[in-house]
Amino acid sequence: MNALSLYSKISNDDILIYREQVEKIHHTLLKHQATGWIGFPFQNQENLINSINYVASEIKACADVLVVIGVGGSFLGARAIQEALAPYFGLPKGGIEIVYAGLNMSGAYIKELLAYLDGKQVYVNVISKSGGTMEPALAFRVLRLYMEGRYGDKAVERIIVTTDEKKGILKEIADKTGYRQFVIPDDVGGRYSVLTAVGLLPVAIAGIDIQELMDGARHAATELAEKDLAFNDAYKYAVMRHMLYEQGYTNELLASFEPGLSKFHEWWKQLFGESEGKDHKGLYPSTVTFSTDLHAIGQYIQDGRRILFETLLHFHEIEGDMEVPYDVRDEDGLNYLANRTFNEINAISKQGTALAHAEGDVPVIQIELPKLDAYHLGYLIYFFMKACAMSAYLLEVNPFNQPGVEAYKRKMLELLQEEKAVTE
């Protein structure tokens, strides 16, 4: 479905040199124990989608706000989809407001959140595989007490848990208390979990059609099941970025021209950064939102160190547009643009930016999709997950672990335990 193009010195023949290596990795990928997400869109998800839509309908009828508690892959995907498809101003059509907790340990943030919730009807969805990650665990402790203080025994009906099916602190709490539960599959890691209940429940509550999202992902899963590099654009993208990395382009910029995609950028950044950044290897993933960032970091991209390449997202159709009005005064000299739309001008800006950067020795990979909607976003999510796994294996690192994240957690706990010992 997607049109994939590259403005650089890499030819298609260069890419196909990796054909045999990619096919071997393809078979390795299918055997990995953490790749349940690969076949997830093919499975019959009717019961899951019906259950999610049932709970979502209840929450939308009974609440003004849903608080999603999670960090990393437990919230980035849902927030990315929500903000990409929600209106820029006001509440989403057919949904309610979604706010987030557990993504930081700021005392000011959690205090202001509690104050903001007062006077509103609230549900909570806490998402964690184990329940032991510090940021969401602390937020859940606070919000659990808050909900019990406001709703008493009825609080149990307003807290939804998304966690492991069999084990973990959060699973034990949910079983003991009687919270309703959705399952994070054992063979799906956090940053690959957006198309499971982890992402689907908050997205449904935001008023987004999760069946359309999954249909788009299924389309991608079908197209991208091809082992032959020549016919798999996700694998081509992985090879392109690997070849550029080998040429000294060590930083990748995900760029788009629609501000609603800024949280999608953050999801992509975690997906690739946490999957590839190991053994002192990996592209550094960064993001820019144009045209805003052309007036901030654009100078560096055009004329700075030649370590950057861009992956440029473009959707041909964006819901909502406006024509440039005609003004008889024409004091700004812009009447030549009258009757053209903002989205048309934005698309021309995208084209000019890609050409300027490519001419300035910034390779540009373009990924183009027909429309920014749930269907095509589902397609793009699966596309990036499949490409990311292939890209990490090309680097000879495991796409599915995160030892560096575990290192920071250990050090933080050591310091907290030391302080505990001093105070006792």
C-alpha positions in Angstrom: 0.0 0.0 0.0 2.6 2.5 1.0 4.8 4.3 -1.5 8.4 4.0 -0.4 11.1 6.1 -2.0 14.6 7.1 -1.3 16.4 10.3 -2.3 20.0 9.2 -2.0 22.8 7.5 -3.8 21.5 4.0 -2.8 20.0 2.1 -5.7 17.5 -0.7 -5.7 20.3 -3.0 -6.9 22.3 -2.0 -3.8 19.4 -2.8 -1.6 18.9 -6.2 -3.1 22.4 -7.3 -2.2 20.9 -8.0 1.3 18.3 -10.3 -0.2 19.7 -13.6 1.1 20.5 -12.1 4.6 17.0 -10.7 4.9 15.4 -14.0 4.1 17.5 -15.8 6.8 16.5 -13.1 9.3 12.9 -13.4 8.2 12.8 -17.1 9.2 14.7 -16.3 12.5 12.2 -13.6 13.3 9.2 -15.9 12.9 10.7 -18.3 15.5 11.5 -15.8 18.2 9.4 -16.2 21.4 8.6 -12.5 21.6 7.0 -12.2 18.1 3.3 -12.9 18.9 2.6 -9.4 17.5 3.5 -10.7 14.0 0.5 -12.9 13.7 -1.8 -11.0 16.1 -3.8 -9.2 13.4 -4.5 -12.5 11.6 -6.1 -14.0 14.7 -9.8 -13.8 15.3 -10.0 -10.8 17.6 -13.8 -10.5 17.5 -14.2 -11.4 21.2 -11.5 -9.1 22.3 -12.8 -6.2 20.2 -16.4 -6.8 21.4 -15.2 -6.9 25.1 -13.2 -3.7 24.6 -16.1 -1.9 22.9 -18.5 -3.0 25.6 -16.3 -1.6 28.4 -15.6 1.5 26.3 -19.3 2.2 25.9 -19.8 1.9 29.7 -16.9 4.3 30.4 -18.0 6.8 27.8 -21.5 6.8 29.3 -20.4 7.1 32.9 -17.2 9.2 32.9 -15.9 12.5 31.7 -12.2 11.4 31.9 -10.2 8.2 31.6 -6.8 8.2 33.4 -4.4 5.9 31.6 -1.6 4.8 33.9 1.5 3.5 32.1 5.0 4.3 30.9 6.9 3.5 27.6 5.1 0.9 25.5 2.2 0.8 27.9 1.0 4.2 26.9 2.9 5.7 23.9 1.0 3.8 21.3 -2.4 4.6 22.5 -1.5 8.2 22.9 0.0 8.3 19.5 -3.2 7.0 17.8 -5.5 9.2 19.9 -3.7 12.4 19.2 -3.2 11.6 15.5 -6.9 11.1 15.0 -8.4 13.5 17.6 -9.5 17.1 16.8 -6.9 19.7 17.7 -9.3 21.5 19.9 -12.1 20.1 22.0 -13.2 16.6 22.8 -13.1 13.8 20.3 -16.3 12.9 18.6 -17.8 9.9 20.2 -15.2 9.7 22.9 -14.2 11.2 26.2 -11.0 13.0 27.4 -8.0 10.8 28.0 -5.3 11.9 30.4 -2.1 10.1 31.4 -0.3 9.3 34.6 2.7 7.1 35.5 4.8 8.4 32.7 7.0 10.5 35.1 7.7 10.9 38.8 6.9 14.6 39.0 5.1 15.5 42.2 3.7 18.7 40.6 2.2 16.7 37.7 0.4 14.1 39.9 -0.8 16.8 42.3 -2.2 18.9 39.5 -3.8 15.9 37.9 -5.7 15.1 41.1 -6.9 18.6 41.3 -8.0 18.5 37.7 -10.1 15.3 38.3 -12.1 16.8 41.1 -15.6 17.5 39.9 -15.3 15.1 37.0 -16.5 11.5 36.7 -13.4 9.3 36.4 -12.3 5.8 35.3 -8.8 4.5 35.5 -7.0 2.0 33.2 -3.7 0.9 34.7 -1.4 -0.9 32.2 1.7 -2.8 33.3 3.0 -6.3 32.4 4.4 -6.9 35.9 3.1 -4.0 38.0 6.6 -3.5 39.4 7.8 -0.5 37.2 8.3 2.4 39.6 6.6 5.2 37.7 3.2 3.6 37.0 3.3 1.7 40.3 3.6 5.0 42.3 0.9 6.7 40.1 -1.5 3.7 40.7 -0.9 3.8 44.4 -2.0 7.5 44.4 -4.9 7.1 42.1 -6.2 3.9 43.7 -6.5 5.7 47.0 -8.0 8.7 45.3 -10.7 6.5 43.6 -11.5 4.7 46.8 -11.8 8.0 48.6 -14.2 9.3 46.0 -16.2 6.2 45.1 -15.8 3.9 48.1 -16.8 0.3 47.3 -17.8 1.4 43.7 -14.2 2.2 42.9 -13.6 -1.4 42.0 -16.0 -0.9 39.1 -14.1 2.1 37.8 -10.6 0.7 37.7 -9.6 -1.5 34.7 -6.4 -3.4 34.8 -4.4 -4.5 31.7 -1.6 -6.9 32.7 -0.1 -10.4 32.4 -2.6 -13.2 32.3 -0.9 -15.3 35.1 1.6 -13.5 37.2 3.0 -10.2 38.5 2.2 -7.7 41.3 -0.6 -6.0 39.3 -2.2 -9.4 38.5 -2.2 -10.3 42.1 -3.8 -7.0 43.1 -6.4 -7.2 40.4 -7.4 -10.8 41.4 -7.6 -10.0 45.1 -9.6 -6.8 44.6 -11.8 -7.9 41.8 -10.8 -5.4 39.1 -11.8 -6.2 35.6 -8.8 -7.3 33.5 -7.5 -7.3 30.0 -4.5 -9.4 29.1 -1.1 -8.5 27.7 -0.1 -11.6 25.7 3.0 -13.4 27.0 4.7 -13.3 23.6 4.2 -9.5 23.0 6.6 -7.0 24.4 5.6 -3.6 25.6 6.8 -1.5 22.6 5.1 -4.0 20.2 1.8 -4.1 22.2 -0.1 -1.2 20.8 -2.4 -3.4 18.7 -3.4 -5.5 21.8 -5.7 -4.5 24.6 -2.8 -2.2 25.8 -3.6 0.3 23.1 -7.0 -0.8 21.9 -8.9 0.0 25.1 -7.8 3.6 25.6 -8.2 4.2 21.8 -11.7 2.9 21.8 -12.6 5.1 24.8 -11.2 8.0 22.8 -13.9 7.3 20.2 -11.7 5.7 17.5 -12.8 2.7 15.5 -10.5 -0.1 16.7 -11.9 -2.5 14.1 -10.7 -0.1 11.3 -7.3 0.1 13.1 -7.0 -3.7 13.2 -8.2 -4.1 9.6 -5.3 -1.8 8.5 -2.8 -3.8 10.5 -4.1 -7.0 9.0 -3.6 -5.5 5.5 0.0 -4.7 6.5 0.6 -8.1 8.0 -0.6 -9.7 4.8 1.5 -7.6 2.5 4.6 -7.7 4.7 4.6 -11.4 5.3 6.7 -11.7 2.1 10.2 -13.0 2.8 11.6 -11.6 -0.5 13.2 -8.2 0.1 12.2 -7.2 -3.4 8.5 -7.3 -2.5 8.5 -6.2 1.2 8.7 -2.5 1.7 9.2 -2.8 5.5 12.3 -4.9 4.9 13.4 -2.4 2.2 13.1 0.4 4.7 15.1 -1.6 7.3 17.9 -2.2 4.7 17.9 1.4 3.6 18.4 2.7 7.1 21.0 0.0 7.8 23.0 0.9 4.7 22.9 4.6 5.6 24.1 3.8 9.1 27.0 1.9 7.6 27.8 5.0 5.5 28.1 7.2 8.6 24.6 8.6 8.8 24.2 7.7 12.5 21.1 9.8 13.3 17.6 9.2 11.9 15.0 12.0 11.9 11.4 10.9 11.7 9.7 13.9 10.1 6.1 14.8 9.2 4.2 17.9 8.3 1.1 17.3 10.5 1.4 18.4 14.2 -1.1 15.7 15.3 1.6 13.1 14.5 4.1 14.4 17.2 3.1 11.7 19.7 3.3 9.1 16.9 6.9 10.3 16.6 7.4 9.5 20.3 6.1 6.0 19.9 8.4 5.4 16.9 11.3 6.8 18.8 10.9 4.3 21.6 10.3 1.4 19.2 13.5 1.9 17.4 15.6 3.3 20.2 14.8 0.6 22.7 15.0 -2.2 20.0 18.3 -1.2 18.4 20.4 0.7 21.0 22.5 -2.1 22.3 26.1 -3.3 22.3 27.2 0.3 21.5 25.3 0.0 18.2 22.3 1.5 16.6 21.0 4.6 14.9 20.0 7.4 17.2 16.3 8.1 16.6 15.1 11.7 16.8 12.0 13.5 15.5 11.0 16.8 14.0 7.6 18.3 13.1 7.6 20.5 10.1 7.1 23.2 9.1 7.5 24.3 12.7 10.9 22.7 13.2 12.2 24.1 9.9 12.4 27.4 11.8 14.2 25.7 14.8 16.4 22.9 13.7 16.1 23.2 10.0 19.4 25.1 9.7 21.3 22.3 11.3 19.6 19.7 9.1 20.5 21.6 6.0 24.0 22.7 6.8 25.2 20.9 9.9 27.2 17.7 10.3 26.4 15.1 7.6 25.3 12.5 10.2 21.6 12.8 9.6 19.1 11.2 7.3 15.3 11.7 7.3 12.4 9.4 7.2 9.6 11.6 6.0 5.9 10.6 6.6 3.3 11.9 4.3 -0.5 11.3 4.2 -2.1 12.5 1.0 -5.4 13.2 2.5 -5.9 14.9 5.9 -9.5 15.3 7.2 -10.2 19.0 7.5 -8.7 21.7 5.4 -9.1 25.4 4.7 -8.7 27.6 1.6 -6.5 30.7 1.7 -9.0 33.6 1.5 -8.7 36.4 -1.0 -8.1 39.8 0.5 -8.6 42.9 -1.7 -5.9 44.8 0.2 -3.3 42.1 -0.5 -0.9 43.9 1.8 1.0 40.7 2.5 1.3 39.9 -1.2 -0.3 36.5 -0.7 -3.3 36.7 -3.1 -1.5 34.5 -5.5 -2.3 31.7 -3.0 -6.0 32.5 -2.8 -8.2 29.5 -3.3 -5.4 27.1 -2.7 -5.8 25.1 0.5 -3.4 24.9 3.5 -3.0 21.2 3.0 -2.0 21.8 -0.6 0.6 24.3 0.4 1.8 22.0 3.2 2.3 19.2 0.7 4.4 21.5 -1.6 6.4 22.5 1.5 7.1 18.8 2.1 8.2 18.3 -1.4 10.5 21.4 -1.4 12.0 20.3 2.0 12.8 16.8 0.8 14.5 18.2 -2.4 16.5 20.8 -0.4 17.7 18.3 2.2 18.5 15.7 -0.5 20.5 18.2 -2.4 22.3 19.1 0.8 23.4 15.5 1.2 20.8 14.6 3.7 19.3 11.3 2.4 15.5 11.3 2.5 13.3 8.2 2.8 9.7 8.9 2.0 6.8 6.8 3.3 3.5 7.9 1.8 0.0 6.7 2.6 -3.4 7.7 1.1 -5.1 9.1 4.2 -4.6 9.8 7.9 -7.2 7.6 9.4 -7.5 4.6 11.7 -7.1 2.1 8.9 -3.9 3.6 7.5 -2.4 4.3 10.9 -2.9 0.6 11.8 -1.1 -0.2 8.6 1.8 2.1 9.4 2.2 0.9 13.0 2.6 -2.7 11.8 4.9 -1.6 9.0 7.3 0.1 11.5 7.2 -2.8 14.0 8.1 -5.3 11.2 10.8 -3.0 9.9 12.2 -2.4 13.4 12.7 -6.1 14.1 14.4 -6.7 10.8 16.6 -3.6 11.3 17.8 -4.7 14.7 18.7 -8.2 13.5 20.7 -6.6 10.7 22.7 -5.0 13.5 23.0 -8.4 15.2 21.2 -7.2 18.3 18.0 -8.6 20.0 15.0 -6.4 19.1 13.0 -7.6 22.1 15.0 -6.9 25.2 16.0 -3.7 27.0 19.0 -4.3 29.2 19.9 -0.6 29.5 16.4 0.2 30.9 16.8 -2.5 33.5 20.2 -1.0 34.5 18.7 2.4 35.4 15.9 0.7 37.4 18.5 -1.3 39.4 20.6 1.8 40.2 17.5 3.7 41.2 16.3 0.9 43.5 19.8 0.6 45.1 19.8 4.3 45.9 16.3 4.2 47.3 17.2 1.1 49.5 20.3 2.9 50.7 18.2 5.9 51.8 15.7 3.6 53.5 18.5 1.9 55.5 19.8 5.3 56.7 16.4 6.4 57.9 15.6 3.2 59.8 
